[in-house]
Amino acid sequence: QVHLVESGGGLVQAGGSLRLSCAASGRALNTYWLGWIRQPPGKEREFLGVQGWSGPGIGYPDSVLGRFTITRGKDTETVYLQMNSLKPEDTAVYYCVAGLMFTKTVDDYEFWGQGTQVTVSS
């Protein structure tokens, strides 16, 4: 069992930056890929990427490539999403997710946080 709690969401102006944090609790967290999925209002969920403990982060979609960076905390209990050059279309609920393998299929992730709202104003 893995419990995930996101924080750091809020309102930011276009062009600004925001860093989301996810605190994980449970056993053997070093075996889990941790990362992020988002869902804009009225849109389908979008995989953003996950970071393995001993491997690099993989999976940035073209919509965020070069602007978003996922990093994994050394203590295995945290994962971050650094968002730069934010655009109004980045407005979404951002979910922290955990899984035992790398996958870009959102339904494959068993553990989800409650989500944190990010709103980007123009």
C-alpha positions as CSV (number, residue, x, y, z in Angstrom):
1,Q,0.0,0.0,0.0
2,V,1.3,3.4,-1.0
3,H,-0.3,6.7,0.1
4,L,0.4,9.8,-1.9
5,V,-0.3,13.5,-1.0
6,E,0.3,16.3,-3.4
7,S,1.0,19.9,-2.5
8,G,2.1,23.1,-4.1
9,G,-0.7,23.8,-6.5
10,G,-2.3,27.2,-6.9
11,L,-2.8,30.2,-9.1
12,V,0.1,31.5,-11.2
13,Q,0.4,33.9,-14.1
14,A,1.3,32.8,-17.6
15,G,5.1,32.6,-18.0
16,G,5.6,31.9,-14.3
17,S,6.9,28.8,-12.5
18,L,5.5,26.4,-9.9
19,R,6.9,23.4,-8.2
20,L,4.6,20.6,-7.1
21,S,5.6,18.1,-4.4
22,C,4.4,14.6,-3.6
23,A,4.9,13.0,-0.3
24,A,4.8,9.2,-0.4
25,S,4.4,6.7,2.5
26,G,4.5,3.0,2.6
27,R,7.0,0.1,2.3
28,A,9.7,-0.4,-0.2
29,L,9.2,2.9,-1.9
30,N,12.5,2.5,-3.7
31,T,10.9,-0.1,-5.9
32,Y,8.2,2.3,-7.2
33,W,8.2,4.6,-10.1
34,L,6.8,7.9,-8.9
35,G,5.5,10.7,-11.1
36,W,2.7,12.8,-12.4
37,I,-0.5,12.7,-14.5
38,R,-2.7,15.7,-15.1
39,Q,-6.3,16.2,-16.2
40,P,-7.4,19.5,-17.7
41,P,-11.1,20.4,-17.2
42,G,-13.2,18.6,-19.8
43,K,-10.1,16.8,-21.2
44,E,-8.7,13.3,-20.9
45,R,-5.9,12.4,-18.5
46,E,-2.4,13.0,-19.8
47,F,0.7,11.1,-18.7
48,L,3.5,13.5,-17.8
49,G,6.3,11.2,-16.7
50,V,7.6,9.0,-13.9
51,Q,11.0,8.8,-12.2
52,G,12.5,5.5,-11.1
53,W,14.7,5.3,-8.1
54,S,17.8,4.2,-10.0
55,G,16.9,5.4,-13.5
56,P,16.1,8.6,-15.3
57,G,12.7,10.1,-15.7
58,I,11.1,9.2,-19.0
59,G,7.9,10.1,-20.8
60,Y,7.5,13.9,-21.2
61,P,4.8,14.6,-23.8
62,D,5.4,17.2,-26.4
63,S,3.0,19.5,-24.6
64,V,5.4,20.0,-21.7
65,L,8.8,18.9,-23.1
66,G,11.5,21.5,-22.2
67,R,9.3,23.2,-19.6
68,F,8.5,20.5,-17.0
69,T,11.0,18.5,-15.0
70,I,10.3,15.5,-12.8
71,T,12.9,14.7,-10.0
72,R,12.9,12.0,-7.4
73,G,14.0,12.7,-3.8
74,K,17.0,10.8,-2.5
75,D,15.0,9.5,0.5
76,T,12.5,7.7,-1.9
77,E,9.6,9.5,-0.2
78,T,9.2,12.5,-2.5
79,V,8.8,13.3,-6.1
80,Y,8.7,16.8,-7.6
81,L,7.3,18.4,-10.7
82,Q,9.0,21.7,-11.6
83,M,6.9,23.6,-14.1
84,N,8.4,26.6,-16.0
85,S,7.0,28.9,-18.6
86,L,3.5,28.0,-17.7
87,K,0.7,28.5,-20.2
88,P,-3.1,28.7,-19.6
89,E,-3.5,25.3,-21.3
90,D,-1.5,23.8,-18.4
91,T,-4.5,24.5,-16.1
92,A,-5.4,21.1,-14.7
93,V,-5.7,18.9,-11.7
94,Y,-2.2,17.3,-11.2
95,Y,-2.1,13.8,-9.7
96,C,0.9,12.1,-8.2
97,V,1.0,8.4,-9.1
98,A,3.0,5.3,-8.1
99,G,3.5,2.0,-9.9
100,L,5.9,-0.9,-10.0
101,M,6.9,-0.5,-13.7
102,F,7.4,2.2,-16.2
103,T,4.2,2.7,-18.3
104,K,2.6,5.6,-20.1
105,T,-0.9,4.1,-19.8
106,V,-2.6,6.1,-17.0
107,D,-4.9,3.2,-16.1
108,D,-1.9,1.0,-15.2
109,Y,-1.1,3.1,-12.1
110,E,-2.6,1.6,-9.0
111,F,-1.8,4.4,-6.5
112,W,-3.0,8.0,-6.9
113,G,-3.0,11.0,-4.8
114,Q,-6.1,13.2,-4.4
115,G,-4.8,15.8,-6.8
116,T,-3.8,19.4,-6.6
117,Q,-5.3,22.2,-8.7
118,V,-3.0,24.3,-10.9
119,T,-4.6,27.3,-12.6
120,V,-2.6,29.5,-15.0
121,S,-4.0,32.9,-15.8
122,S,-3.3,34.8,-19.0
